[in-house]
Amino acid sequence: MLLNLNSWSCIGPNTNASPFMFRLIVVFMLLASSTFAQEKASEEAPFECVISFNETLNESFINTPHFQNVSWTIAGVDVINFSKEGNGAALKNITFDLPGEYIIGIKELAIVNDSHSDACNHPHFPKEIHLTVLPYRVIFNFDAVTLSNTIYGNKELQGTLLTVPVKVESYTNKPVDVSSFYLVSAGVGTTISGTLANGSTALAPGEYLFNYALKGAAQKDSYIMFDFYIPNGQTQSFYYPTKIN
């Protein structure tokens, strides 16, 4: 917005200006400054990521064309003598064998204009990734999911069990705490959720059947999926293969 000399005088200490208008302009400027500061802080905040040991980092942005224009470095925070560097999508080929904390620095070698941005250059990726590698892994076999009752549209599922085979692995061979595992459905009009009904809070490495006690209902003629949550921010998703009748 362009300001002429007359309009600019309203911002300065003009004794003829309305006190209310002056306060309003000051409040507007403070709000604008606060919004800019919050956006700036958000841009600079590190990206948090959680995987399990013996896994790779495969965030979706690594597979984008722009990611070919970056260099990266990996340093172990509490993993002694772990240091790697490289370029582009080679990052997703790095396997993190050891549990612990890592910092991944990302530097864009050439910031490319987006077609929608009117020649406005901006970073496409976080400058820093804080990676947590967990000392355990839970692998769900979604090909073998079973339900004790069929899901019908708008019918309460109280008393229905969803069963899925899982494999529990532990880097230290210690039991894995499963007490806070749960699932939540996603889709139009669905309110289904579930908690583990196995009766055990910690499991030694091995193969198990997880039974989730369901409640809630799904909308008729919809498609849904289930997000399986495990501690520390990890999620695995199962797409229910049929339309809800």
C-alpha positions in Angstrom: 0.0 0.0 0.0 1.3 3.5 -0.9 1.0 6.4 1.5 1.0 10.0 0.4 2.3 12.7 2.7 -1.2 13.5 4.1 -1.9 9.9 5.1 1.6 9.5 6.6 0.9 12.5 8.9 -1.8 10.3 10.6 0.9 7.9 11.9 3.1 10.5 13.4 2.4 12.6 16.5 -0.2 14.9 14.7 -2.1 16.8 17.4 -5.0 17.2 15.1 -5.4 13.4 14.6 -8.1 11.5 16.4 -6.7 9.8 19.6 -8.8 6.8 18.8 -7.5 6.5 15.3 -3.9 6.9 16.5 -4.4 4.1 19.1 -6.0 1.9 16.4 -3.0 2.4 14.1 -0.6 1.6 16.9 -2.5 -1.6 17.8 -2.5 -2.6 14.1 1.3 -2.1 13.8 1.9 -4.2 17.0 -0.3 -7.0 15.7 1.4 -7.0 12.4 4.8 -7.1 14.0 3.8 -9.9 16.3 2.4 -12.0 13.4 5.6 -11.5 11.5 7.7 -12.6 14.5 5.5 -15.7 15.0 5.8 -16.7 11.3 9.6 -16.1 11.4 9.9 -18.3 14.5 7.7 -21.0 12.8 10.0 -21.0 9.7 13.1 -21.4 11.8 11.7 -24.1 14.1 13.4 -27.5 13.6 11.4 -30.3 12.1 10.8 -33.1 14.6 10.9 -36.7 13.3 10.7 -40.1 15.0 11.7 -43.5 13.5 12.8 -46.8 15.0 16.2 -48.4 14.9 17.3 -50.0 11.6 14.9 -47.7 9.7 15.5 -44.9 7.1 14.2 -41.4 7.0 11.6 -41.2 4.3 9.6 -38.0 4.8 7.6 -37.1 1.8 9.5 -33.9 1.0 12.7 -36.0 0.4 11.0 -37.4 -2.7 10.2 -34.0 -4.3 12.1 -32.6 -7.3 13.3 -29.6 -5.3 15.1 -31.8 -2.8 17.7 -32.6 -5.5 19.0 -29.1 -4.9 20.1 -29.6 -1.3 23.1 -30.7 0.6 22.8 -32.3 4.0 24.8 -33.3 7.0 24.0 -35.8 9.8 25.5 -35.6 13.3 24.8 -37.8 16.2 23.9 -36.0 19.4 24.4 -38.9 21.8 25.6 -41.4 19.2 29.4 -41.2 19.3 31.4 -40.7 16.0 28.3 -40.7 13.8 28.7 -38.2 11.0 27.6 -38.3 7.4 27.0 -35.8 4.5 25.6 -36.0 1.1 23.2 -34.5 -1.5 19.6 -34.8 -2.5 17.5 -37.9 -2.1 20.5 -40.0 -1.0 19.4 -39.0 2.5 16.6 -41.6 2.4 19.2 -44.4 1.8 20.8 -43.8 5.2 19.9 -46.5 7.7 20.0 -45.5 11.4 21.1 -48.6 13.2 21.7 -47.1 16.6 19.0 -45.6 18.8 19.5 -42.0 19.9 19.2 -38.4 18.9 20.5 -36.9 15.6 20.6 -33.5 14.0 20.2 -33.3 10.2 21.2 -29.9 8.7 19.8 -29.1 5.2 21.2 -26.4 2.9 19.4 -25.5 -0.3 22.0 -25.0 -3.0 19.5 -23.1 -5.3 16.1 -21.8 -4.3 13.8 -22.3 -7.2 10.8 -20.1 -7.9 7.4 -21.7 -7.4 5.1 -21.2 -10.4 2.4 -19.9 -8.1 4.5 -17.5 -6.1 4.9 -14.5 -8.5 8.7 -14.9 -8.4 8.9 -15.0 -4.6 11.8 -17.1 -3.5 11.4 -19.0 -0.3 13.0 -22.2 1.3 11.1 -25.4 0.5 12.5 -27.4 3.4 13.4 -27.1 7.1 17.0 -26.0 7.8 17.3 -28.5 10.6 15.7 -31.9 11.4 15.8 -33.2 15.0 15.6 -37.0 14.6 14.8 -39.4 17.4 15.6 -43.1 16.7 13.7 -45.3 19.1 15.2 -48.5 20.6 12.2 -50.6 19.6 9.9 -51.2 16.6 6.4 -52.5 16.3 5.5 -53.9 12.9 1.8 -54.3 12.1 0.6 -56.9 9.6 -2.3 -55.1 8.1 -2.9 -57.8 5.5 -4.2 -60.0 8.3 -6.6 -57.6 10.1 -9.9 -59.2 11.3 -13.0 -57.8 13.0 -15.2 -59.7 15.4 -18.2 -57.9 13.9 -18.9 -56.3 10.5 -18.9 -52.5 10.4 -22.4 -51.2 9.4 -23.2 -47.6 8.8 -24.4 -45.6 11.8 -24.2 -48.7 14.1 -22.4 -48.5 17.4 -19.3 -50.8 17.5 -19.2 -51.2 21.3 -18.1 -54.8 22.0 -16.3 -55.2 18.6 -12.7 -56.2 18.5 -10.2 -55.4 15.8 -7.3 -57.9 15.8 -4.0 -57.4 14.0 -0.8 -59.5 14.1 2.3 -57.6 15.2 6.0 -58.2 15.6 7.7 -56.4 18.5 11.5 -55.8 18.2 13.8 -54.3 20.8 17.4 -53.1 20.4 18.2 -53.9 24.0 15.9 -56.9 24.2 14.0 -55.1 27.0 10.1 -55.3 27.1 8.3 -52.6 25.2 5.6 -50.5 26.9 2.4 -50.8 25.0 0.0 -49.4 27.6 -0.6 -46.2 25.6 -1.2 -47.8 22.2 -4.5 -46.8 20.6 -6.2 -46.3 17.2 -8.5 -43.6 15.8 -10.5 -43.8 12.6 -10.4 -41.1 9.9 -13.1 -40.4 7.2 -16.3 -38.6 6.7 -18.6 -39.0 9.7 -16.6 -41.6 11.6 -16.1 -41.5 15.3 -14.5 -45.0 15.8 -11.6 -45.3 18.3 -10.0 -48.2 20.1 -7.7 -49.1 22.9 -5.6 -52.3 23.5 -7.6 -55.0 25.3 -4.7 -57.5 25.6 -4.3 -56.9 29.4 -0.6 -56.5 29.2 1.3 -53.2 29.6 4.8 -54.4 28.5 5.7 -57.1 25.9 9.0 -58.8 25.3 10.3 -59.1 21.7 8.2 -61.5 19.8 5.0 -62.0 17.7 1.6 -61.1 19.2 -2.0 -60.5 18.3 -3.1 -57.0 19.3 -6.8 -56.8 20.1 -8.3 -53.3 20.0 -11.7 -52.8 21.7 -13.6 -50.5 19.4 -16.4 -47.9 20.1 -18.1 -45.3 18.0 -19.7 -45.6 14.6 -19.0 -44.9 10.9 -21.3 -43.1 8.5 -23.1 -45.2 5.9 -21.7 -45.1 2.3 -18.3 -43.8 3.4 -14.7 -45.0 3.3 -12.6 -45.0 6.4 -9.1 -45.7 7.6 -7.5 -46.5 10.9 -4.5 -44.7 12.3 -2.6 -46.9 14.8 -0.7 -44.7 17.3 2.3 -45.9 19.3 4.3 -43.8 21.8 6.6 -40.9 20.8 4.7 -39.7 17.8 4.7 -42.7 15.4 1.6 -43.6 13.4 0.8 -46.5 11.0 -2.3 -46.4 8.9 -4.7 -49.2 7.6 -7.2 -48.4 4.9 -10.5 -50.3 5.5 -10.9 -52.0 2.1 -14.7 -51.9 1.7 -17.3 -49.2 1.6 -19.4 -48.9 4.8 -22.9 -50.2 4.0 
